[in-house]
Amino acid sequence: MQLSSIEILGLVAGLFGTFASAPQAIKILRTRQARDVSLSMFLMALTGAVLWGIYGWLQGAFSIVFWNAVALVNFSVIIWLKLRHSRETG
């Protein structure tokens, strides 16, 4: 599979957009505290990732599908950490 320069741009953009939430997940894992993390923000981001993934699938845009699938996992993990560590810390 040969990638066009536009698809490469999409892959690089998706890398940064998807992993923008990684520092939050790392902080929750290190501190075991998620009280100040916005659950509604990550639920909205998760919904957006699902919708963008569907859009990418319908458009046949590999970079959109790929990075939104990764984002879906990232946001799901953060939501799970938020729910888990919010209960533990009150």
N, C-alpha and C positions, 0 to 999 in steps of 0.2 A: 504494500500500500504506500503510495507516494503522497505526501502531505503538501498542500499548497501553502504559500506564505500566509494567506489569510487564516487557514486552519491552524498553523503554527502560532500565529498571534492569538487566536482563540484559546489554544492550549496554555500559553504563557499567562494570559489574562485570567483564565480559570484557576490556574495554580495559585495566584495571589489572592483572588477573591475567595476561593474555597478555604485556604489555610489562614485567612485573616482571623478566624475564630480559634485557631489552635492555641494561641497564648492563653485564652480564657480557660480552655480545657486543662492545659498544663497547670495553670494557677489553682484550679479547683483540686486537681490531683495532689498537688504539693501541700496545699493548706487544709484540705479536707473541709472547706467551707464554701458554701455557694449561696449564702443568704442574700447577697447583693447582686446576684446574677438575675437578669430579667427573664423569667420563664416565657412571658408573652412575646418578647423579642425573638427568642429562639424557636418558638412555635410558629411565628410568622416566617422566619427564615426557612424553617423546614418546609412549610407550605410552599414558599417561593421556589425552593429547590425542586420539589416534586413537580410543580407547574412548569418550571423552566426545562426540566428533564423531559416532560411530555412534549413540550414545544420543540425541543431539540430533536426528539425522536421523529416527530411528524415532519420536521424540516430536513431530516437526514444529516444533522450537524453533529458529528462525532464529538467535538470538543465540548459542546453544550451538554450532551448526554453524559459523557464521561465525568466531567467535573461536578455536575449536579448530583450524580450518583455518589460521588465521594463526599460532597457537601451533605447529602442526606445522612450518610453514616456519621459524619462529624457532628452535625446538629443533633442527631438522635443520641449520641454519646453524651453531649453536653446536657441535654434535657434529662437523661437518665441520671447523670452526676448531680444536677441541680436538685432533682427530686430526692435522691438518696442522701445527699449531704445537707440539704435543708432540714430534713427530719432529724438528723443526728445532732445538729447544732441548735435546733429550736427555731 
